[in-house]
Amino acid sequence: MKITVTNPATGGVVNEYNAMNDKQVYDRLETADEAWQTWRNTDVGHRSDCMSKMAALLTDEKTHNAELMALEMGKPVRQGMDEIEKCIWLCRNLTETAARTLSLKMGENGTKGQLTAVLPFGTIVVVMSWNYPFWQVFRYAAPAIMAGNAVLLKHSSSVPGCSLAIENIMIRAGFPQGLFQVLRIPGQQVKFVVDDSRIKAVILSGSKTAGQAIIKQVGGVIKKDVFELGGSDPNIILDDAELDRTVETCVSGCLSNSGQSCVAVKRFIVSKGIREAFEQRLVKRMRNVRMGDPLHRNTNIGPIARKDLRDTVDQQVRSSIDRGARCLLGGKVDKGKGFFYPPTVLTDVGRGMRVYEEETFGPVAIVVPVSDEKEAVRVANDANFGNGATVFTRNISRGRQIAAEQLAAGQCFINAFTPPGTHMPLFGIGERKNGNDPLHDFGMKDFVHAKTVHVGLLDIAWSSAA
C-alpha cells in the first residue's frame, strides 16, 4: 500500500511512502519494548541531556521543519516556526521540572517509613492529527519519554515526512534506538497495535470521528487512555465590549492555523445592540488577511490540508446558507490550484445549521445574535465541545464571574484569545476530552503510575531480644 502526500497549495505530489505490514509493525513493537526495558532505568540527568540536545537540533533546523509542514499540510511557514519554538520550550522545560515530578516522595506530615514512587507504564502508542504535525507529537511524546516510557507514533497519513523528521531528531539527540518509532500504517491497523500486550496506554488527538473509530477498536482492551477530540470555541461579545480590540482578537483566534485548530474560536455570540457594528468590523478585518502560498513569510492563511477537508468545510457553509444563514464574506471555493478556502463570515446562524452543530475546520466565523447575557451563556454552552471559551467585556468582574462559574469549558479567557500555550495545561470537559494535557504536573502524571512503599521500622528492644 502506498501513502501519497499531496501539497495542498498546488495539488501536486510531494512524496510517496510504503505503508508497513503487520510483520514490520510487530518488529517495531519488539524493539520498543527492548528499548524501554533499558530506558526505564536511566537516571533523569541522562534523559535531560538527551532532551537538551533535541532542543538544540530543533533550534538549528527550525526553518527546514517549518517548510516541511508548509509542504505537507499547508501551514504558513511563520506559524510553523512558532510551532517549533513551542517544541523547543517544552524540551527545555522538561529538563528543569522532570526531576521534581518523578522523584520519590516522602510520607506527608513526617510519616516515617512511607514513600511514593512514580514508574513509567512501558510502551505507549500515540495517534496524532495532522494540524500541528510537530507540536501535537512533542506535547505528548516528550513528557512520556522523559517519564521513562517508549513511544510508537501513528501519525496522520498527511504528514509522514514530519513524523520521520521527528524520529530522526530523537535518534540524533541520543535517545536509544527504538525508543521512539514511527508506525506508517492506516487507521484500521491501529487495533493490531493496541491489542498487543506490550502496549500499556493509548493517546489520541484528532477529530470526534477519528476518536470514535479508535475507541471502538480498543473498547475491549482495558488500558490507560487519553483522548482530545477537537472543539469549536465560543466567544461571548457583551454589549460593553471594546469592539476594535475585540474584533482583532477574534480574527486572530479564528484564523489561527488557517482555522484548522481544535481551539480556534469560531462561534461569535453577539448582543443584538452591537451586532451590526461588530459584523462590519469583522468583515473588514477578515477581508484584509493575506491568503496564499504558505512558504511565503507574509502569508496569514494557507490552504486547507486536504481536498476532502476543504470540501467538507464548503458543504457545511453551503448547507447552513440553505437553512437561513446569511453570508457576509467568502463562502465560495477558490477555483485555482490547491485546496484554498477563503475567509468566510456567516450571520443569523442558529440551531439546526451545520456550522452551529459541527466543528468547522477552516477559516469560517459564525455570528449568533442573542438578546442578553443569559441567552449568550446558554448558546455558548449549547455544544459538546468543552475545550475553551472567551468573554469580551469592559467589566472584568462580570467577565470573571461568567468565565469561572457559568461557561462549560476547560479553559476560559477574558478579553483574550490564548491558545493552550506552553506554560499552561489544556483541560477540557464533555465528550471532547479525557485525561489531562502534559504541559503541567497534572499531565506528566498521565504517563506514570504511582507506587506506595512502606518500610517496617524494627523495634530495637524486640530485635535485641531476638
C-alpha positions as CSV (number, residue, x, y, z in Angstrom):
1,M,0.0,0.0,0.0
2,K,1.3,3.5,-0.9
3,I,0.8,6.6,1.1
4,T,0.8,9.6,-1.2
5,V,1.5,13.1,0.2
6,T,-0.1,16.0,-1.7
7,N,0.9,19.6,-1.5
8,P,-2.3,21.4,-0.5
9,A,-1.2,24.6,-2.0
10,T,-0.7,23.2,-5.5
11,G,-2.3,19.8,-5.6
12,G,0.9,18.2,-6.7
13,V,2.5,15.1,-5.3
14,V,5.2,15.8,-2.6
15,N,6.3,12.2,-1.9
16,E,5.2,8.6,-1.7
17,Y,5.8,6.2,1.1
18,N,5.2,2.5,1.6
19,A,2.8,1.5,4.4
20,M,4.1,-1.0,6.9
21,N,2.8,-4.6,7.1
22,D,2.0,-6.5,10.3
23,K,5.4,-8.1,10.4
24,Q,7.2,-4.7,10.3
25,V,4.9,-3.3,13.0
26,Y,5.5,-6.4,15.2
27,D,9.2,-5.9,14.9
28,R,8.9,-2.3,16.0
29,L,6.8,-3.3,19.0
30,E,9.6,-5.7,19.9
31,T,12.3,-3.1,19.5
32,A,10.3,-0.5,21.5
33,D,9.9,-3.0,24.4
34,E,13.6,-3.7,24.4
35,A,14.5,0.0,24.4
36,W,12.1,0.7,27.2
37,Q,13.5,-2.0,29.4
38,T,16.8,-0.1,29.3
39,W,15.5,3.4,29.3
40,R,13.3,3.0,32.3
41,N,16.5,2.5,34.4
42,T,18.3,5.6,33.2
43,D,18.6,8.5,35.5
44,V,16.8,11.8,35.0
45,G,20.0,13.6,34.4
46,H,20.8,11.4,31.3
47,R,17.3,11.9,30.0
48,S,17.6,15.6,30.4
49,D,20.9,15.6,28.4
50,C,19.1,13.9,25.5
51,M,16.2,16.4,25.8
52,S,18.6,19.3,25.7
53,K,20.3,18.0,22.6
54,M,16.9,17.6,21.0
55,A,16.0,21.2,21.8
56,A,19.3,22.3,20.1
57,L,18.6,20.3,17.0
58,L,15.1,21.7,16.7
59,T,16.6,25.2,17.0
60,D,19.1,24.6,14.3
61,E,16.6,23.1,11.9
62,K,13.6,25.3,12.7
63,T,13.2,26.8,9.2
64,H,13.6,23.4,7.5
65,N,10.9,21.8,9.6
66,A,8.6,24.8,9.2
67,E,8.9,24.5,5.4
68,L,8.2,20.7,5.7
69,M,5.0,21.5,7.5
70,A,4.0,24.0,4.8
71,L,4.6,21.5,2.0
72,E,2.7,18.6,3.7
73,M,-0.3,20.3,5.3
74,G,-0.2,23.9,4.2
75,K,0.7,25.7,7.5
76,P,2.1,29.2,6.8
77,V,5.8,29.0,7.4
78,R,5.9,31.7,10.0
79,Q,3.3,29.8,12.1
80,G,5.3,26.7,11.6
81,M,8.4,28.3,13.1
82,D,6.3,29.4,16.1
83,E,5.2,25.8,16.4
84,I,8.8,24.6,16.5
85,E,9.5,27.2,19.2
86,K,6.9,25.7,21.4
87,C,8.5,22.3,21.0
88,I,11.9,23.7,21.9
89,W,10.4,25.4,25.0
90,L,8.8,22.1,26.1
91,C,12.0,20.1,25.8
92,R,13.9,22.7,27.8
93,N,11.2,22.9,30.4
94,L,11.1,19.2,30.9
95,T,14.8,19.2,31.8
96,E,14.0,21.6,34.6
97,T,10.9,20.1,36.0
98,A,11.0,16.3,35.5
99,A,13.3,15.6,38.4
100,R,10.8,17.1,40.8
101,T,7.9,15.4,39.2
102,L,9.5,11.9,39.1
103,S,11.3,11.9,42.4
104,L,10.5,9.8,45.4
105,K,8.1,11.5,47.7
106,M,8.4,11.0,51.5
107,G,5.2,10.4,53.5
108,E,3.3,13.5,54.4
109,N,3.2,15.1,57.8
110,G,6.5,13.5,58.8
111,T,5.2,9.9,58.5
112,K,8.2,7.6,58.8
113,G,8.8,4.6,56.6
114,Q,6.5,5.6,53.8
115,L,7.5,6.6,50.2
116,T,5.6,7.2,47.0
117,A,7.4,6.3,43.8
118,V,6.3,7.0,40.2
119,L,7.1,4.4,37.5
120,P,6.6,4.6,33.7
121,F,3.9,2.5,32.0
122,G,6.1,1.0,29.3
123,T,5.3,1.4,25.6
124,I,2.7,4.0,24.6
125,V,1.0,4.3,21.2
126,V,0.3,7.9,20.2
127,V,-2.2,8.5,17.4
128,M,-1.9,12.1,16.3
129,S,-3.7,14.5,13.9
130,W,-2.0,16.5,11.1
131,N,-2.9,20.1,12.0
132,Y,0.1,20.6,14.4
133,P,2.5,18.0,13.0
134,F,5.4,18.7,15.4
135,W,3.7,20.2,18.4
136,Q,0.9,17.6,18.8
137,V,3.6,14.9,18.9
138,F,6.0,16.6,21.2
139,R,3.4,17.7,23.7
140,Y,2.7,14.0,24.4
141,A,5.8,12.1,23.3
142,A,8.4,14.3,25.0
143,P,6.9,14.1,28.5
144,A,6.1,10.4,28.1
145,I,9.7,9.6,27.1
146,M,11.1,11.9,29.9
147,A,8.9,9.9,32.3
148,G,10.7,6.7,31.2
149,N,8.3,5.3,28.5
150,A,8.8,4.3,24.9
151,V,6.5,5.8,22.2
152,L,5.2,4.4,19.0
153,L,3.7,7.2,16.8
154,K,0.9,6.6,14.4
155,H,0.8,10.0,12.7
156,S,-1.7,11.2,10.2
157,S,-1.0,9.9,6.6
158,S,-1.0,13.6,5.5
159,V,2.3,14.3,7.3
160,P,4.6,11.2,7.1
161,G,7.7,13.4,6.3
162,C,7.1,15.3,9.6
163,S,6.9,12.1,11.6
164,L,10.1,10.8,10.1
165,A,11.8,14.1,10.8
166,I,10.9,13.8,14.5
167,E,12.1,10.2,14.6
168,N,15.4,11.3,13.1
169,I,15.8,14.1,15.6
170,M,15.1,11.7,18.5
171,I,17.9,9.4,17.3
172,R,20.4,12.1,16.8
173,A,19.6,13.6,20.2
174,G,20.9,10.4,21.8
175,F,17.7,8.6,22.8
176,P,18.1,4.8,22.4
177,Q,17.4,3.2,19.1
178,G,13.7,2.1,19.1
179,L,12.6,4.3,22.0
180,F,10.6,6.5,19.6
181,Q,9.4,4.9,16.4
182,V,7.0,5.8,13.6
183,L,4.3,3.4,12.6
184,R,3.4,4.2,9.0
185,I,0.0,2.4,9.0
186,P,-3.6,3.1,8.1
187,G,-6.1,3.7,10.8
188,Q,-7.6,0.2,10.7
189,Q,-4.3,-1.3,11.6
190,V,-4.2,0.5,15.0
191,K,-6.2,-2.2,16.6
192,F,-3.4,-4.7,15.8
193,V,-1.0,-2.4,17.8
194,V,-3.3,-1.7,20.7
195,D,-4.2,-5.3,21.2
196,D,-0.5,-6.2,21.8
197,S,0.2,-6.8,25.4
198,R,3.3,-4.7,25.3
199,I,1.2,-1.5,24.7
200,K,0.2,-0.1,28.1
201,A,-1.5,3.2,27.1
202,V,-3.2,4.9,24.1
203,I,-3.2,8.6,23.4
204,L,-5.2,10.2,20.6
205,S,-5.6,13.7,19.4
206,G,-7.9,14.2,16.5
207,S,-11.5,14.7,15.3
208,K,-14.5,13.2,17.1
209,T,-14.9,10.8,14.1
210,A,-11.3,9.6,14.4
211,G,-11.7,9.3,18.2
212,Q,-14.9,7.2,17.9
213,A,-13.2,4.9,15.5
214,I,-10.2,4.3,17.8
215,I,-12.4,3.9,20.8
216,K,-14.5,1.2,19.1
217,Q,-11.3,-0.6,18.1
218,V,-9.8,-0.6,21.6
219,G,-13.1,-0.9,23.5
220,G,-12.4,-4.4,24.6
221,V,-9.0,-3.7,25.9
222,I,-8.6,-2.2,29.3
223,K,-5.7,0.2,29.1
224,K,-4.8,3.7,30.1
225,D,-6.1,6.2,27.5
226,V,-6.0,10.0,26.9
227,F,-8.2,11.5,24.2
228,E,-8.5,15.1,22.9
229,L,-11.2,15.3,20.2
230,G,-11.4,18.8,18.8
231,G,-13.6,21.7,19.6
232,S,-15.4,24.9,18.4
233,D,-14.8,27.5,21.0
234,P,-17.4,30.2,21.6
235,N,-16.8,33.9,22.1
236,I,-19.3,35.9,24.0
237,I,-19.2,39.6,23.0
238,L,-21.2,41.5,25.6
239,D,-22.7,44.9,24.9
240,D,-20.0,46.8,26.7
241,A,-17.1,45.2,24.8
242,E,-14.4,47.4,23.2
243,L,-15.1,46.4,19.6
244,D,-11.9,47.3,17.7
245,R,-9.7,45.3,20.0
246,T,-12.3,42.5,20.4
247,V,-12.6,42.0,16.6
248,E,-8.8,42.0,16.2
249,T,-8.5,39.3,18.9
250,C,-11.5,37.3,17.4
251,V,-10.0,37.3,13.9
252,S,-6.6,36.2,15.2
253,G,-8.2,33.3,17.1
254,C,-10.5,32.3,14.2
255,L,-7.7,32.2,11.6
256,S,-5.0,30.6,13.7
257,N,-3.5,27.7,11.6
258,S,-6.0,28.7,8.8
259,G,-8.8,27.8,11.2
260,Q,-7.7,24.2,11.5
261,S,-7.4,24.1,15.2
262,C,-9.4,22.5,18.0
263,V,-9.1,25.7,19.9
264,A,-9.8,28.1,17.0
265,V,-12.6,30.4,18.0
266,K,-15.5,30.0,15.6
267,R,-18.7,30.9,17.3
268,F,-19.2,34.6,17.9
269,I,-22.2,35.1,20.2
270,V,-23.0,38.8,20.0
271,S,-25.5,41.0,21.8
272,K,-28.0,42.4,19.3
273,G,-27.3,46.0,20.3
274,I,-23.8,45.9,19.0
275,R,-24.3,43.2,16.4
276,E,-24.2,45.4,13.3
277,A,-21.1,47.3,14.4
278,F,-19.3,44.0,15.3
279,E,-20.2,42.4,11.9
280,Q,-18.9,45.4,9.9
281,R,-15.6,45.4,11.7
282,L,-15.3,41.6,11.5
283,V,-15.9,41.5,7.7
284,K,-13.4,44.3,7.1
285,R,-10.7,42.6,9.1
286,M,-11.3,39.2,7.6
287,R,-11.3,40.6,4.1
288,N,-7.8,42.1,4.6
289,V,-6.0,39.0,5.7
290,R,-3.4,37.6,3.2
291,M,-4.2,34.1,1.8
292,G,-1.6,32.4,-0.4
293,D,1.5,30.3,-0.6
294,P,2.3,29.0,2.9
295,L,6.0,29.2,2.1
296,H,5.8,33.0,1.8
297,R,6.6,34.8,5.0
298,N,3.8,37.3,4.6
299,T,1.0,34.7,4.3
300,N,-1.6,34.7,7.0
301,I,-3.8,31.9,5.7
302,G,-2.6,28.8,3.8
303,P,-4.7,26.1,2.1
304,I,-6.9,23.5,3.9
305,A,-4.7,20.5,4.4
306,R,-6.6,18.1,2.1
307,K,-9.2,18.4,-0.7
308,D,-11.8,16.2,1.2
309,L,-11.4,18.5,4.3
310,R,-11.8,21.6,2.1
311,D,-14.9,20.1,0.5
312,T,-16.4,19.4,4.0
313,V,-16.0,23.0,5.0
314,D,-17.7,24.1,1.8
315,Q,-20.6,21.7,2.3
316,Q,-21.0,22.9,5.9
317,V,-21.2,26.5,4.8
318,R,-23.5,25.9,1.8
319,S,-25.8,23.8,3.8
320,S,-26.1,26.4,6.5
321,I,-26.8,29.1,4.0
322,D,-29.6,26.9,2.5
323,R,-31.1,26.8,6.1
324,G,-31.1,30.5,6.5
325,A,-27.7,31.8,7.4
326,R,-26.5,34.9,5.6
327,C,-23.1,35.0,4.0
328,L,-21.3,38.4,4.6
329,L,-17.9,37.4,3.2
330,G,-16.4,34.5,1.2
331,G,-18.4,31.3,1.2
332,K,-17.2,30.0,-2.2
333,V,-14.4,27.6,-3.1
334,D,-11.4,29.2,-4.8
335,K,-11.2,27.7,-8.3
336,G,-7.4,28.0,-8.6
337,K,-4.8,25.4,-7.8
338,G,-4.7,23.8,-4.4
339,F,-7.2,23.4,-1.6
340,F,-7.8,27.0,-0.6
341,Y,-10.9,28.2,1.1
342,P,-11.5,32.0,1.6
343,P,-12.1,33.7,4.9
344,T,-15.8,33.4,5.4
345,V,-18.3,35.2,7.7
346,L,-21.8,33.9,8.3
347,T,-24.5,35.6,10.3
348,D,-28.0,34.7,11.5
349,V,-26.7,31.3,12.5
350,G,-28.7,29.1,14.8
351,R,-29.5,25.6,15.8
352,G,-30.0,23.0,13.0
353,M,-27.3,24.6,10.9
354,R,-24.2,22.5,10.3
355,V,-21.8,25.4,11.2
356,Y,-23.6,25.7,14.5
357,E,-23.8,22.0,15.3
358,E,-20.4,20.8,14.0
359,E,-16.8,21.7,14.2
360,T,-15.7,23.7,11.2
361,F,-12.1,23.1,10.4
362,G,-11.4,26.1,8.2
363,P,-11.3,30.0,8.2
364,V,-15.1,30.3,8.9
365,A,-16.5,32.8,11.5
366,I,-20.2,32.4,12.5
367,V,-22.2,35.1,14.2
368,V,-25.0,34.1,16.5
369,P,-27.1,37.1,17.7
370,V,-28.5,36.9,21.2
371,S,-30.8,39.2,23.2
372,D,-29.0,39.3,26.6
373,E,-26.2,37.8,28.7
374,K,-28.3,34.9,29.9
375,E,-29.0,33.8,26.4
376,A,-25.4,34.3,25.4
377,V,-24.2,31.8,28.1
378,R,-26.9,29.3,27.1
379,V,-25.8,29.4,23.5
380,A,-22.1,29.2,24.4
381,N,-22.8,26.0,26.4
382,D,-25.1,24.6,23.7
383,A,-22.5,22.2,22.4
384,N,-20.5,19.2,23.5
385,F,-17.1,20.6,22.6
386,G,-15.9,21.9,26.0
387,N,-12.3,23.0,25.2
388,G,-12.3,26.7,25.6
389,A,-14.4,29.9,25.7
390,T,-13.9,33.7,25.9
391,V,-15.9,36.6,27.3
392,F,-15.3,40.1,25.9
393,T,-16.4,42.9,28.3
394,R,-15.0,46.1,29.9
395,N,-16.4,44.9,33.2
396,I,-13.7,42.4,34.3
397,S,-15.5,41.2,37.5
398,R,-18.5,40.5,35.3
399,G,-16.4,38.6,32.8
400,R,-14.6,36.7,35.5
401,Q,-17.9,35.5,37.1
402,I,-19.2,34.3,33.7
403,A,-15.9,32.6,32.8
404,A,-15.3,30.9,36.2
405,E,-18.9,29.9,37.1
406,Q,-21.1,29.7,34.1
407,L,-19.2,28.6,31.0
408,A,-18.9,24.8,30.4
409,A,-15.3,24.8,29.2
410,G,-11.9,23.5,30.4
411,Q,-10.2,26.9,29.9
412,C,-11.8,30.3,29.8
413,F,-10.4,33.7,28.8
414,I,-11.5,37.3,29.3
415,N,-10.7,39.8,26.5
416,A,-8.1,37.5,25.0
417,F,-7.6,34.6,22.7
418,T,-4.8,32.5,24.3
419,P,-4.4,29.0,22.7
420,P,-3.1,26.3,25.0
421,G,0.4,27.7,25.4
422,T,3.5,26.0,26.6
423,H,3.0,27.4,30.1
424,M,-0.4,26.1,30.9
425,P,-2.3,22.8,30.7
426,L,-5.2,22.3,28.3
427,F,-8.1,20.8,30.2
428,G,-11.5,20.0,28.6
429,I,-14.9,18.7,29.6
430,G,-17.7,16.8,28.0
431,E,-17.1,14.3,25.2
432,R,-14.2,16.2,23.8
433,K,-11.6,15.4,26.5
434,N,-10.4,12.5,28.5
435,G,-7.3,12.8,30.6
436,N,-5.1,15.9,31.2
437,D,-2.7,17.8,29.0
438,P,1.0,17.0,29.5
439,L,2.1,20.6,30.0
440,H,1.8,20.6,33.7
441,D,2.3,18.1,36.6
442,F,-1.4,17.1,36.0
443,G,-0.5,15.8,32.6
444,M,3.0,14.4,33.4
445,K,1.3,12.0,35.8
446,D,-0.8,10.6,32.9
447,F,2.4,8.8,31.8
448,V,3.3,7.2,35.1
449,H,1.7,5.1,37.8
450,A,2.3,5.7,41.5
451,K,3.5,3.1,43.9
452,T,3.4,3.3,47.7
453,V,6.3,1.8,49.6
454,H,6.1,1.1,53.3
455,V,9.2,0.4,55.3
456,G,8.8,-1.5,58.5
457,L,10.6,0.1,61.4
458,L,12.1,-2.6,63.7
459,D,11.5,-2.2,67.4
460,I,15.1,-2.1,68.9
461,A,14.1,-4.0,72.1
462,W,12.4,-6.7,70.1
463,S,15.3,-7.1,67.7
464,S,17.8,-7.3,70.5
465,A,15.8,-10.0,72.3
466,A,15.6,-12.0,69.1
